[in-house]
């Protein structure tokens, strides 16, 4: 088939360009020259970028500074917690019965084997009514099986030159002639027989 036969066989398609009278070809003028950007816009853009960068650096410095302050405050809190624990341990040692008994013994107080009591309702004296001997029958300081490590080196309030660990070796002159009728103090726990 030839092109002419094919063209006659197909129905003719109307052309859009011919049917639309509004559409006409026009000559386009040359594009307008681009205007140079004004210098003020560039200055504003660069200044804005510098301000944003300076603001970010300032915020970064403030954040870093506050993190250092938080770290310093955390360290100070930790040290104060340690100090509080040390003071709590010292207070527990100073309020222990062993420390109080050592201070009482340094003052000259003794533990009597037969104490006497005064009944307040009628004023009656219960017990032997004798004065205590010059030497205690119980060694209140060394009586415990486990030494109190919190107060070993703590000086006694009543005798600052001594402590529980290093007691004075000399005995007072007025106690050397005293004779005790009580058993010797138990210092190392209960006595056990030696077998072999």
Helices and strands as residue ranges (DSSP letters): H 3-9, H 16-19, H 39-94, H 97-107, E 117-118, E 125-126, G 173-175
